[in-house]
Amino acid sequence: MSDARAITELAKRRGFFFGANEAYGGVAGFYTFGPEGAALKGNVESAWRDRFTVREGNDEIEAPTIAPEAVFEASGHLDGFDDMLVECGECGESHRADHLIEDASDIEEAESLPIPEVEELVAEYEIACPSCGAPLAGRPVEEFNLMFETTIGPGSGQSGYLRPETAQGIFVEFPRLKEYARNKLPFGITQIGRAYRNEISPRKGLVRTREFTQAELEQFVNPDTDEPPLDRVADVSLRLYPADEQEDPDGGYVEATVGEAVDEGIVASDWVAYYLGVAREWYERIGVDGDRFRFRQHLPGERAHYAADCWDAESEVGGAVADEDLDDPTAGDWIEIAGFAYRGDYDLSKHAEHGDDDFTVFEQYDEPRTVERAVVDPDMSVLGPEFGGQAGDVADALRDLAERNPDAFDGDEVRVEVDGETVTVDTDVTNFRIEEQTEAGEHVTPHVVEPSFGVDRTVYTLIAHAYDSDVIDGEERTYLSLAPEVAPTDVAVFPLVSDDALETLADDVVAALREAGLSVAHDDSGNIGRRYRRQDEVGTPLSVTVDHESVEAADETVTVRDRDTTAQVRVPTAELAAELGAILDGRAAFDDLLETYERVETDVTRS
């Protein structure tokens, strides 16, 4: 178990992540991934791509990280992408008001509360400025837009923003992407990339930063006909924390399979439930501790207005939860690491309203259908003189009204709104009628199901959950029990001592393992015990030591050491790449080596 301080210290010392630009004083909310962290992060992204792109049969794109202002005006980010800011009257420092409340009280989701209630809670809990200690009661809480603004082009240029999420790049390109999908629903588009949010008060290392990586899937579906393959995950067990349980003072977790969660109505959307099951299996695969993991449903106040249902995957990263408290949802330090939302047709409809392209998919019927349609063919010789330049807009408004509400044409006159004004048109001028039409299909605005993963927070979670310690030969050892799939390095190779013959063979072993596609660290610095400790702390699953027996025996052998147990076994070099490869990709276990080859009992295994 670990805490934030231990993780931060290890991360900086071993090259996982550290504050960026420290030579110039640094800026809060920006981190550099060091050699170990970049490798771990890259492996997480590859594992996500394998599961959510390749195995789901989806396609991946890479869109720009900057978009013009019009994109975010259409998406609603300009008006509604805000956090609650309170500024200290003494020192001028700005803080996120909901976080201050959560730190000072038992309230878990203060961001779901209205601003007047947040201001009252600041006073009730006598919250002071974390920077200078001045009281914040009575200070106004204001909405602060989190997007980074920029200018595209020289001079005043065109106003643009760094994307606050990767999703909009997929939505904006939907008219072209649907062609690549051959206009067949359902289909999914994924993207892994950087996003930017001008956080008021970044904190907790990688947990809340101003630049981060998202891995997102936008699944486009016909809500009337498309269903997920629930049978694939129906038996996957979920730990759920529904909204009603959160609002109940005595509420707790609901343990259910995906199938049970759907049948009992705990998860409203079959598609969301499907991806909860897929995500649960994936998190287990990469090494997230199931006892410190849950799916929490958004409370009504925090759910986006367009989201019919939304759940977050959350992990406990504080490391202070005792075994007997694991079932207490209020215990521990929980962070959101993914969100699963049913977004309806909000996104594509908004871009269709503001953009100049078709954001629908034409779905062919099995057989042509004859339907009745309301038709309007306004007499422009009458509308033109009466409405002048507005005549075309009046005609369009009449057509839209006929499609929405044909009964509006039953009287002698019909009223429509144009440019904010209501105008009246004689019904006989509209040439309204009902016609029978034969249609081959219909235009459908797809609904969107969105699993969105925070890659940086997943990396942090993996380190927190893999962090462990034990005592070997009376000495405490710290190590990361990372899953081989995501570990920064597959194998470390050591010559036991500085010796030409040992070093030559070690070089040959390194070359052979790298040729086999393994990530290999070659370390000949310091005594063998320290080298083991270094690799244990960065999570390297296996270590190979070249000793004197390796070069003196008729057949070359090396010792292979398991990170978690420190057990060691002697393996012929001719079999080494195949045996290690099988362990690393899950086809075999280290115990298989112990059963096949000679076990080695030596002080250098643990010293």
QUITA-V672345 format. One line per field, one symbol per residue. phi: phi as a letter, one per 30 degrees, with the letter a starting at -180 (. if undefined). psi: psi as a letter, one per 30 degrees, with the letter a starting at -180 (. if undefined). A space follows every 10 residues. Layout:
# QUITA-V672345
phi->???
psi->???
This chain:
# QUITA-V672345
phi->.bbedddddd eddcidaaed hddcjibejb bcddeddddd dddddddded dccdddiccc bbcddcbdee dddddjddcb cbbccbcddc cidcbddddd dddcbcdcbd ddddeedddd deddchdcdd dbiddceidd cbdbddddcb ccjdidhcdb bdddaddddd dddeeddddd dhhccdbbbc acadbbbded beahhddbbc baccbbbccc bdddbcbdde ddbecddbcc bdddddddec dbdccadedd dddcidcdcd dddedddddd dddddcjddd dcbaccddde dcdedccdaa bcdbbccdic ddedcddcdc cjccbdcabb bccicedddd dddcccbccc cdcdddbebc bcbdbbbedd dcdeddchdd eddddddddd ddddbeddcd ddbbcbcbhi ccccbddddd hdacbdbccd abdcdddbcb dbcddddded dddddddaba cchicdbcbc dddedceebd bccbdebdae ddddddddde ddddddjcdb ccbbcidddd dedddddcid dbbccccdde ccddcdbbcc cdddcidbbc bdddcddddd edddcidbbd eddddcbddc cadddbd
psi->llleeeeeee eeeghellkl hffgflkkgk kkkaeeeeee eeeeeeeeee efdeffgllk ljllfkllee efeefgfefg illjkkkkfe fgkkljeeee eeffagkeif fflleeeeee eeeeghklkf effkkfkfkk klkkkfkkkl kjllbeakkl kkkflfeeee eegeeeefef ghhklllkkl kklklkkike iklhbfejlf klkkjkkjjk ljfffkklif ffgegkkkjk ileeeefkfg laljklleee eeeggejeke eeeefeeeee eeeeefgkjf fhkljkkkle ffkkffjekk kkkkkkgegg klefgfgjff kljkkkflkj kjfbgeeeee eeefahljgl kjkklekkkk lkkkkkikjf feeeeefbff eeeeeeeeee eeeeifffgf aflkklkkhf kklkkkefff hklkkkkkkf alkkjllkkj kkkjeeeeee eeeeffklla kjhgkkkklj ikkeefkeke kkkkkeljke eeeeeeeeee eeeefggkkk kjjgklleee eeeeeefggj ekkkkjaefe fflekkllkk kkeefglkkk kkfffeeeee eeeeggflle feeefelkkk jkefef.
